[in-house]
Amino acid sequence: MNALSLSDSVFFVSSNKLLVESLFRSPQTASGVFKVRKNGILFFGGDGNPFAFLVANRFGERFFVSCRKNELGKGIRYFFSIMDSDEKRLGMSESKREQHAIAARLWDEIQKEGNA
């Protein structure tokens, strides 16, 4: 899977190369890059820094949390919920019900592609 669409105006691509190509070839520029992990999807901004994570835990829960690079430069620090600014970067409303629906849809798309 090369792209994940969160809304009509926000989508993420699977590599930096596709991000650069979206600047010149597509009608809309990608919002960033995503990486599939065994327990979710990590979203990076155009600057290469992680800012959000879609959690897909073993209990069947699907939800978003904010994350940042650790201050020491090693690893990623995950928050307990998603910040308002990151909701806006993902193009989502503040409705938790809608966010959960988007998270479930995205994870199902990844599962169908066999990327998880």
Residue, then its C-alpha position, 0 to 999 in steps of 0.5 A: m500500500n502506497a498511500l493512506s487517506l485519512s480524509d479528502s484533504v489529508f493523506f500519507v505515503s509509504s516512503n520519502k520518495l513518494l512524498v517528494e514525488s507528490l510535490f510535483r506529480s499529484p494534484q495534492t501534496a502528501s501530508g507526510v509518511f507512514k510506517v506500519r508497525k506490528n501494533g499500529i501505524l506511525f505517522f511522520g510529518g514532512d520534516g521526518n519527525p513522528f507526531a502520531f501513532l495509530v494504536a492497534n492493540r491485542f484487545g482490538e482497540r484502534f485509536f490515535v495517540s500523539c508521539r514525539k522523538n525522545e529528548l535524548g534522540k533515542g526512541i519515540r515517546y508515546f503520549f496517552s491521547i492525541m493532542d488537538s494540534d495533531e488531530k488537525r495535522l491528521g485532518m480529523s474532527e474532535s469527535k472520538r467516535e469518528q477518530h475511532a472509526i477512521a483508525a479502524r478503517l485504516w488498520d483494516e486497509i493495512q491488514k487487507e494488504g498484508n502489511a501488518 
